[in-house]
C-alpha cells in the first residue's frame, strides 16, 4: 500500500464559505448558506411550538384553577409523552412500526411478514400492548429489524 497517495486528515478549502448561526446574539455554529436558513427556520419553529405548549398549559391550569407555577412540570410531562421511546418494549414497538413503514406494508401484510420470521401476530400484539419482550423473541426481532441481538437486548433493557 502506497502511503503517499492517501489523503491527509486535515485540509483547508478557501473557496468554501460558511455563515454563522446566532442564538440570542451569540455565535453557536457555522454552516453553508444553502442550509442555514432551513436550520434557523426549524429551530425557530421549535421555539414557537414550545411557547405555544407553555401557553396551552397555562390556560389549562387557569381553567381548572390549578397552580400556574406547575406549567413547566406539565410541559415536561407532555414532552415526555410525545417523545419517541429510547428503550423498553415501547422502543421495540416503535422500531417495528418504522420497519413496517419502510417496507410500505399494511398491518395485515406486516403481520404476515413477521410470521415468516417466526414472530407471530399474538406475540406482535403483546409487544404493541407493552408486554415485556421475552428472550425467545430476540432472534426473530433481530432478523425483522436488521439489528444484532445484542442491540435489541440493549434497547429492551435500557442500555441503549
Backbone as a ProteinNet text record, in pm:
[ID]
protein_1_A
[PRIMARY]
XXXXXXXXXXXXXXXXXXXXXXXXXXXXXXXXXXXXXXXXXXXXXXXXXXXXXXXXXXXXXXXXXXXXXXXXXXXXXXXXXXXXXXXXXXXXXXXXXXXXXXXXXXXXXXXXXXXXXXXXXXXXXXXXXXXXXXXXXXXXXXXXXXXXXXXXXXXXXXXX
[TERTIARY]
84.4	0	89.3	61.5	141.3	82.7	154.1	105.2	108.8	188.5	197.3	67.9	-11.4	-133.6	-255.7	-241.2	-353.7	-378.2	-504	-531.2	-499.8	-463.4	-436.5	-568.4	-565.8	-687.9	-734.3	-640	-673.6	-648.1	-738.4	-721.3	-799	-773.5	-849.1	-909.6	-1014	-1076.5	-1115.1	-1026.8	-1053.8	-1170.2	-1211.7	-1323.1	-1458.6	-1460.1	-1585.3	-1615	-1737.4	-1772.1	-1882	-1874	-1971.9	-2023.2	-2146.9	-2202.3	-2234.9	-2230.3	-2256.3	-2405.9	-2437.3	-2573.5	-2567.8	-2659.4	-2659.7	-2778.8	-2756	-2864.3	-2853.6	-2954	-2958.2	-2830.9	-2789.8	-2677.5	-2539.7	-2530.6	-2400.9	-2387.9	-2268.3	-2242.6	-2241.7	-2323.8	-2329.1	-2277.8	-2254.7	-2204	-2198.1	-2141.6	-2128.8	-2181	-2238.7	-2279.6	-2284.8	-2304.8	-2311.4	-2440.6	-2434	-2550.4	-2677	-2661.8	-2781.6	-2857.7	-2791.8	-2858.6	-2897.7	-2833.4	-2851.1	-2996.1	-3062.5	-3199.4	-3293.9	-3276.5	-3362.9	-3337.5	-3211.6	-3178.4	-3237	-3215.1	-3265.3	-3417.7	-3480.7	-3626.8	-3679.1	-3615.4	-3658.2	-3638.1	-3527.1	-3501.7	-3600.7	-3633.5	-3731.8	-3870.7	-3903.2	-4033.4	-4043.5	-3934.2	-3930.4	-3956	-3893.1	-3910.9	-4056.5	-4117	-4257.8	-4349.3	-4321.3	-4404.5	-4391.4	-4272.9	-4252.9	-4329.5	-4327.6	-4402.5	-4552.4	-4599	-4741.4	-4781.3	-4695.4	-4723.3	-4732.1	-4641.5	-4643.8	-4772.5	-4814.1	-4938.9	-5058.4	-5058.8	-5168.7	-5171.9	-5056.3	-5050.5	-5098.2	-5057.1	-5102.7	-5254.3	-5308.3	-5453.8	-5525.2	-5472.1	-5532.3	-5531.8	-5419.4	-5410	-5501.8	-5514.4	-5602.3	-5748.7	-5786.6	-5925.3	-5963.6	-5870	-5901.6	-5859.6	-5829.3	-5783	-5662.2	-5574	-5452	-5342.1	-5234.6	-5119.3	-5037.9	-5033.4	-4966	-4814.7	-4761.9	-4618.6	-4586.7	-4689.1	-4670.7	-4666.9	-4670.5	-4673.1	-4550.1	-4432.3	-4309.6	-4315.6	-4363.1	-4374.2	-4474.5	-4584.4	-4684.3	-4627.7	-4549.4	-4484.8	-4392.1	-4312.2	-4220.1	-4296.7	-4409.5	-4492.3	-4539.9	-4591.9	-4641.4	-4528	-4413.6	-4299.4	-4253	-4258.6	-4218.6	-4315.9	-4444.3	-4546.9	-4528.7	-4492	-4481.2	-4342.4	-4246.3	-4110.9	-4104.8	-4021.8	-4001.7	-3930	-3981.9	-3916	-3777.9	-3682.1	-3544.6	-3512.5	-3588.5	-3562.7	-3693	-3684.8	-3801.1	-3884.7	-3994.5	-4084.8	-4139.4	-4166.7	-4220.6	-4121.7	-3992.6	-3891.3	-3887.3	-3900.3	-3901.4	-4026.3	-4139.4	-4262.8	-4247	-4182	-4158.5	-4068.4	-3966.5	-3879	-3956.5	-4047.7	-4130.2	-4220.7	-4278.7	-4362.9	-4279.8	-4157.4	-4068.1	-4039.2	-4015.2	-3985.1	-4105.3	-4224.9	-4346.4	-4359.7	-4334.4	-4340.7	-4233.7	-4113.8	-4002.9	-4037.3	-4105.5	-4144.2	-4274.5	-4342.6	-4469	-4571.7	-4594	-4686.8	-4806.6	-4923	-5040.7	-5020	-5108.4	-5096.4	-5099.9	-5194.2	-5207.3	-5084.2	-5035.4	-4915.4	-4794.2	-4785.6	-4673.5	-4682.3	-4803.4	-4819.9	-4773.3	-4808.8	-4764.9	-4613.1	-4556.4	-4411.2	-4343.3	-4393.2	-4335.3	-4356.1	-4472.6	-4499.5	-4391.1	-4346.4	-4246.1	-4111.9	-4092.4	-3970.8	-3995.9	-4109.5	-4147.4	-4178.4	-4224.3	-4279.6	-4427.6	-4506.5	-4646.8	-4731.4	-4848	-4932.6	-4968.8	-4988.3	-5020.7	-4902.3	-4780.6	-4660.8	-4639.7	-4664.5	-4651.4	-4751	-4872.9	-4975.6	-4935.1	-4871.2	-4825	-4716.7	-4627.5	-4523	-4587.3	-4683.4	-4750.4	-4833.8	-4877.1	-4953	-4862.1	-4730.3	-4637.1	-4588.4	-4625.2	-4577.3	-4426.3	-4352.2	-4206.6	-4167.2	-4059.7	-4011.3	-3929.3	-3972.1	-3903.5	-3781.6	-3689.2	-3564.6	-3588	-3693.4	-3717.4	-3761.8	-3792.9	-3832.3	-3715.6	-3600.3	-3485.3	-3437.3	-3427.5	-3379.9	-3474.7	-3606.9	-3694.6	-3694	-3688.7	-3683.8	-3556.4	-3447	-3319.8	-3328.3	-3387.4	-3399.2	-3495.5	-3605.8	-3705.1	-3651	-3584.8	-3537.9	-3400.7	-3328.9	-3195	-3094.6	-3116.3	-3026.2	-2968.8	-2855.2	-2796.7	-2880.2	-2868.8	-2940.1	-2891.3	-2761.4	-2707.4	-2769.5	-2789.4	-2850.7	-2996	-3068	-3208	-3212.7	-3121.6	-3117.7	-3089.3	-2994.8	-2962.2	-3079.8	-3156.4	-3275.7	-3382.6	-3403.8	-3506	-3475.5	-3347.8	-3311	-3271.4	-3271	-3242.3	-3096	-3014.2	-2870.8	-2832.6	-2932.3	-2906.9	-2841.2
-117.9	0	124.7	215.4	335.8	445.1	479.8	578.3	721.1	745.3	880.6	922.6	827.6	860.9	876.8	846.7	861.7	1009.6	1052.5	1193.6	1222	1345.3	1387.1	1410	1393.3	1409.8	1555.2	1648.5	1789.4	1860.8	1951	2027.9	2158	2248.6	2373.1	2385.6	2463.9	2491.1	2639.3	2725.9	2870.2	2912.8	2829.8	2865.4	2837.8	2761	2727.4	2832.7	2883.8	2985.4	2932.7	2975.8	2939	3066.3	3060.5	3176.1	3135.4	3231.5	3198.6	3182	3096.5	3084.2	3140	3231.8	3301.5	3259	3250.5	3228.7	3338.7	3420.3	3534.7	3620	3642.7	3730	3666	3539.2	3472.7	3364.5	3353.3	3252.2	3114.4	3025.1	2887.6	2786.7	2831.2	2740.2	2806.4	2732.1	2779.8	2672.1	2713.9	2616.6	2684.8	2605.7	2658.8	2740.2	2845.8	2933.1	2861.3	2761.6	2694.4	2617.5	2583	2509.5	2598.6	2711.6	2797.4	2839	2885.4	2935	2823.6	2702.3	2590.5	2550	2550.9	2514.9	2616.7	2745.2	2850.7	2849	2825.5	2818.6	2704.2	2588	2473	2500.8	2562	2593.1	2696.6	2796.8	2896.9	2835.5	2743.1	2674.5	2594.3	2527.6	2453	2546.2	2662.4	2761	2807.6	2832.2	2874.4	2766	2640.8	2531.5	2515.5	2534.6	2528.6	2640.8	2759.8	2872.2	2843.9	2787.5	2754.5	2648.6	2549.6	2446.6	2508.2	2599.1	2663.4	2743.2	2818.2	2893.9	2800.7	2688	2591.8	2534.1	2503.2	2450.5	2555.3	2680.8	2787.7	2805.6	2801.2	2811.7	2696.6	2576.7	2458.6	2471.8	2510.1	2526	2637.3	2742.9	2853.7	2808.9	2727.6	2680.2	2590.2	2510.9	2419	2477	2607.9	2676.7	2607.7	2559.8	2493.4	2594.2	2546	2628.3	2654.7	2781	2812.6	2793.1	2778	2750.3	2607.4	2526.5	2387.8	2374.8	2487.4	2483.9	2412.8	2440.5	2376.3	2224.8	2180.6	2036.5	1972.8	2041.5	1990.5	1983.6	2083.1	2082	1961.4	1937	1823.7	1692.9	1684.5	1563.1	1539.8	1644.5	1630.5	1602.9	1665.5	1641.2	1496	1441.6	1302.8	1207.6	1240.5	1156.7	1150.1	1262.1	1264	1227.6	1215.9	1179.2	1032.4	1002.2	864.4	788.3	671.8	593.9	547.1	550.5	513.2	371.5	319.2	183.9	119.1	-10.2	-85.4	-138.1	-199.9	-258.4	-152.4	-33.7	73.5	111.9	111	143	35.6	-90.3	-200.3	-191.3	-157.6	-140.4	-27.1	81.5	193.2	150.1	70	19.4	-70.5	-150.9	-236.9	-152.3	-46	43.6	110	150.7	209.9	110.7	-13.9	-118.4	-140.2	-138.9	-155.8	-42.3	80.8	195.4	185.2	143.2	129.1	29.2	-77.6	-180.3	-145.6	-41	3.6	-109.5	-167.9	-279.5	-238.5	-293.2	-273.9	-353.9	-335.7	-410.5	-560.6	-604.6	-747.3	-801.2	-724.9	-767	-772.9	-677.7	-677.3	-796	-828.9	-947.6	-1072.2	-1083.6	-1198.6	-1198.5	-1082.5	-1069.5	-1117.2	-1071.4	-1111.1	-1259.9	-1312.4	-1456.7	-1537.7	-1489.1	-1562.2	-1569.1	-1480.3	-1481.7	-1543	-1605.7	-1673.3	-1577.3	-1458.4	-1366.6	-1357.2	-1429.7	-1447.2	-1328.8	-1313.6	-1197.1	-1179.9	-1289.1	-1279.9	-1219.3	-1262.7	-1209.3	-1062.5	-1032.1	-895.3	-804	-853.4	-778	-750	-847.3	-828.1	-720.6	-719.8	-616	-478.7	-465.9	-337.2	-297.9	-395.9	-367.8	-332.2	-351.8	-313.9	-426.9	-550.4	-665.2	-678.8	-707.4	-721.2	-823.2	-792.2	-877.6	-991.5	-1114.2	-1232.7	-1265.2	-1339.5	-1375.1	-1456.8	-1538.4	-1621.6	-1540.5	-1412.1	-1325.4	-1246.7	-1256	-1175.6	-1209.4	-1337.6	-1377.1	-1330.4	-1355.8	-1305	-1151.9	-1084.7	-938.2	-889.6	-956.8	-922.5	-932.7	-1037.8	-1057.8	-957.8	-931.8	-838.8	-696.7	-655.2	-517.5	-494.4	-604.1	-589.4	-538.5	-570.4	-530.3	-654.7	-639.6	-753.8	-785.7	-908.3	-948.6	-864.7	-837.9	-754.5	-615.6	-559.9	-426.7	-430.5	-534.3	-548.4	-559.8	-638.4	-654.5	-519.8	-444.1	-314.8	-218.3	-223.5	-139	-186.6	-317	-374.8	-343.8	-357.8	-344.9	-201.9	-110.9	28.1	62.8	-13.9	15.2	82.7	135.5	196.4	326.6
0	0	0	-88.5	-101.1	-12.4	94.3	190.2	134.9	31.7	-24.1	-93.4	-137.3	-210.5	-120.5	8.3	99.9	129.2	131.7	163.1	310	337.1	474.9	547.5	678.8	757.2	766	773.9	787.8	655.5	621.2	499.3	508.7	419.6	412.3	273.8	266.3	137.7	137.3	93	97.5	8	-84.4	-172.7	-108.2	-0.5	67.2	173.7	173.9	273.1	365.9	487.3	588.4	653.6	699	768.4	911.7	1002.5	1143.1	1169.4	1263.9	1316.5	1458.5	1485.8	1614.3	1698.7	1828.6	1924.6	2028.3	2035.7	2125.7	2111.8	1988	1959.1	1968.8	2007.3	2018.9	1912.3	1857.1	1754.7	1819.4	1763.5	1815.1	1712.7	1590.2	1489.1	1353.2	1258.7	1122.2	1028.5	918	816.6	681.1	578.9	442.5	427.1	349.4	333.1	286.6	198.7	146.3	255	365.3	472.8	590.1	602.9	720.6	742.4	638.3	657.2	700.3	645.1	685.1	829.7	870.2	1008.1	1104.5	1076.5	1163.9	1168	1054.3	1049	1136.6	1129.2	1209.9	1358.7	1394.5	1535.4	1588.3	1506.5	1548.1	1559.1	1470.2	1477	1606.2	1643.1	1768.5	1886.8	1884.2	1991.3	1998.7	1881.8	1879.4	1936	1900.1	1949.9	2101.1	2154.4	2299.7	2369.5	2311	2368.6	2363.1	2252.8	2239.4	2342.3	2362.6	2462.7	2601.5	2631.6	2763.1	2781.9	2677.9	2686.5	2705.8	2633.8	2647.6	2789.5	2844.1	2980.5	3081	3060.4	3149.7	3140.6	3018.4	3000.5	3069.6	3053.2	3115.7	3267.8	3322.9	3468.4	3517.5	3438.5	3475.1	3476.8	3377.6	3369.8	3486.4	3533.3	3643.1	3778.6	3776.8	3897.8	3959.6	3872.2	3917.4	3945.9	3999.8	4033.7	3906.8	3863.4	3738.1	3746.4	3866.4	3878.1	3834.3	3813.3	3769.4	3617.3	3546	3399.4	3343.1	3397.2	3347.5	3366	3481.8	3508.4	3412.6	3386.1	3292.8	3151.4	3113.7	2982.2	2969.7	3072.9	3070.3	3057.7	3127	3120.3	2976.8	2913.1	2776.5	2678.2	2698.4	2609.4	2621.1	2741.7	2761.6	2691.8	2697.6	2635.9	2483.9	2421.7	2275.6	2225	2314.5	2272.9	2235.1	2139.8	2097	2207.9	2244.2	2349.1	2305.2	2396.2	2364	2407.9	2500.5	2548.7	2595	2616.8	2662.7	2546.8	2584	2485.6	2389.9	2442.3	2357.9	2247.8	2277.6	2177	2068.4	2109.5	2011.9	1925.1	1985.7	1908.7	1807.6	1847.4	1755.5	1639.4	1669.5	1563.1	1466.5	1520.1	1435.2	1344.9	1400	1318.9	1209	1245.2	1144.3	1032.2	1071	972.1	880.3	939.3	860	757.8	801.4	710.2	602.2	643.3	548.9	438.9	476.5	379.5	307.3	353.8	296	295.5	415.3	429.6	514.8	481	565.4	693.9	791.5	916.9	890.7	809.5	780.7	708.3	613	540	632.9	725.8	819	914.8	959.7	1044.8	970.8	843.5	763.6	746.9	723.4	711.6	840.5	954.4	1083.2	1109	1066.9	1079	1008.6	893.1	816	889.5	986.7	1068.5	1206.4	1221.8	1345.6	1462.1	1427.1	1525.8	1490.7	1566.2	1531.5	1577.9	1515.6	1539.3	1686.1	1757.1	1900.2	1977.1	1943.4	2008.8	1970.4	1845.3	1796.5	1867.7	1883.1	1955	2098.8	2162.3	2300.7	2307.6	2208.9	2206.4	2193.6	2101.2	2082.6	2204.1	2283.4	2404.8	2522.3	2505.2	2610.6	2698.4	2663.9	2740.4	2721.4	2827.7	2814.6	2707.1	2635.4	2526.9	2587	2558.7	2610.3	2525.1	2583.8	2513.8	2386.9	2384.2	2266.1	2143.7	2164.1	2052.3	1995.7	2059.6	2017.6	1876.3	1844.9	1712.2	1601.7	1613.4	1507.4	1498	1612.3	1609.9	1542	1570	1508.7	1357	1308.9	1164.3	1100.8	1167.6	1113.7	1109.3	1218.1	1229	1167	1139	1082.9	1184.2	1311.3	1418.5	1484.6	1548.8	1619.5	1743.4	1789	1910.9	2028.2	2033.8	2142.4	2142	2023.1	2013.2	2059.7	2022.3	2065.8	2218.3	2275.2	2420.5	2488.1	2432.9	2494.4	2485.3	2378.4	2365.9	2463.4	2468.1	2556.8	2703.6	2740.2	2881.2	2921.8	2826.5	2858.7	2861.4	2792.7	2788.4	2657.2	2586.6	2455.7	2478
[MASK]
++++++++++++++++++++++++++++++++++++++++++++++++++++++++++++++++++++++++++++++++++++++++++++++++++++++++++++++++++++++++++++++++++++++++++++++++++++++++++++++++

